[in-house]
Amino acid sequence: MIPRKRPPTHPGGILKRHYLEPLSLAISQVAVALRVSRKTVSKIVNERGDVTPDMALRLAKAFRTTPELWLNLQRNYDLWHASHDSKAWQRARIIRPQSHQTETAFASQAPRNKSL
């Protein structure tokens, strides 16, 4: 991921500025075309809701784009905010493969089946 100081645009902002405004579409018109509630579209456009895979498919069909466009916009937005809004993820440790000796020692400590 390329480090960015400015957050990526929410997919709702793209939807609003590149599709709804130029086409003079109301949120209710888009909701009817997508077969979802007005509230669902409003949440996305006002950047309070996420673009789900189902919504990405609907948007792609309605605006002749690809679902990957909408999912990538959402993914980039989410990753940027996850990495900048919380530092808890930085406490995770790197997992290193154990040496063969450690695996052998662990296996020798396992209980044995006496019936064999």
Secondary structure as GFF3:
##gff-version 3
##sequence-region A 1 116
A	DSSP	alpha_helix	11	15	.	.	.	ID=ss1
A	DSSP	pi_helix	16	20	.	.	.	ID=ss2
A	DSSP	alpha_helix	27	34	.	.	.	ID=ss3
A	DSSP	alpha_helix	38	45	.	.	.	ID=ss4
A	DSSP	alpha_helix	53	63	.	.	.	ID=ss5
A	DSSP	alpha_helix	67	85	.	.	.	ID=ss6
A	DSSP	three_ten_helix	88	91	.	.	.	ID=ss7
A	DSSP	alpha_helix	100	108	.	.	.	ID=ss8
###
